[in-house]
Amino acid sequence: MKEKYKPIVGITIGDPAGIGPEIILKALGEKHIYDECRPLVIGCVNVLERAKAVLPQCSLEFNRIESVSDACFRFGSIDVLETGHYDISKLVWGKEQAAAGQIAMDSIRTSIELGLEGEIDAVTTAPINKVAIKMVGVKQAGHTEIYMDGTKAPYVLTMFDCFKMRVFHLSRHISLMN
């Protein structure tokens, strides 16, 4: 019997001062995720270690890699493709800060590059702080526009897939009335 193909899914780190890293750890602590795909976090091991420190039940390990081909895709050990060397000692939880915006954007840009090069099959994104990414010069409104510009796609949609339900935005985060 032929083994089912499992896509490589890049997971962007999100805002390191927000809930993204914690969400990633909780999700990748579920074995069934590895039954469906080969997850790969794109970001920073130190950010994940910081999040792990506030999760008392988390026993996950980290496999720091330099390329997708180095990944093991083994439950219990999260493959992390490092996007840079960051001093996270001054990051404050829940605060908008340029350093957090830079880490989030480096992760997003790397995911775009990996996707365009065919190194990963899909991307899922952890939440970003839109003020923090503006602090590092990002002009786009959010993930959707960043991916549209980065991939030169003519049309994009944000999709949420939860409990066998798929939801797409009818409008973006804009006021319908002034």
C-alpha positions, -999 to 999 in steps of 0.1 A, spaced: 0 0 0 13 34 -10 19 58 19 -3 89 19 16 121 9 18 145 38 24 181 28 51 202 44 33 230 61 53 261 71 41 277 103 51 314 107 60 323 143 37 353 146 43 381 170 68 368 195 53 390 222 18 377 215 -1 344 216 13 329 184 42 309 198 20 294 225 -7 284 200 20 268 179 33 247 208 -2 236 218 -10 227 183 22 208 177 17 190 210 -11 171 193 1 139 176 -27 138 150 -12 169 133 18 148 123 -6 122 109 -19 147 84 12 169 75 48 176 81 49 208 102 78 232 101 80 263 122 96 293 105 110 317 131 132 315 162 138 287 187 145 312 215 109 326 210 95 291 213 116 283 243 103 314 260 67 304 253 74 268 265 86 282 298 50 295 305 34 262 296 40 238 325 28 207 307 48 213 275 76 187 270 83 194 233 119 196 221 132 218 193 152 208 163 170 239 149 175 235 112 191 256 84 171 241 55 138 222 50 158 191 40 173 190 76 138 186 91 129 153 109 91 158 111 89 137 142 62 142 169 77 155 201 105 175 184 95 207 165 116 215 135 124 252 135 139 269 105 157 299 120 151 333 102 178 352 121 196 357 154 175 379 176 180 394 211 146 386 226 157 394 262 140 428 260 107 416 244 77 424 266 47 402 265 17 420 250 36 451 240 38 465 205 75 467 196 96 469 165 118 439 174 87 417 175 75 431 142 108 423 126 108 387 138 72 382 126 80 398 92 112 377 87 91 346 93 65 357 68 90 366 41 109 334 46 76 314 42 69 332 9 104 324 -4 101 287 6 67 285 -10 78 301 -42 109 278 -43 86 247 -38 103 238 -5 70 239 14 35 230 2 14 253 23 16 280 50 -4 286 82 2 318 101 3 326 138 -12 360 147 8 391 141 6 426 157 -2 450 129 12 480 148 45 461 154 49 453 117 42 489 108 71 499 131 94 481 108 81 497 76 54 473 65 28 492 44 3 463 38 -27 459 61 -19 424 72 -10 388 62 -33 386 32 -19 416 15 17 407 24 13 373 8 -5 388 -22 24 412 -29 51 387 -20 38 361 -44 25 385 -70 -9 367 -69 -37 384 -87 -62 375 -60 -61 362 -24 -84 353 4 -79 346 41 -93 313 51 -100 299 85 -104 261 87 -118 249 120 -140 219 130 -145 209 93 -158 244 85 -140 268 62 -146 305 65 -135 333 41 -138 370 48 -164 389 28 -146 422 36 -113 431 50 -106 449 83 -121 482 70 -150 502 82 -181 498 62 -193 532 74 -174 564 83 
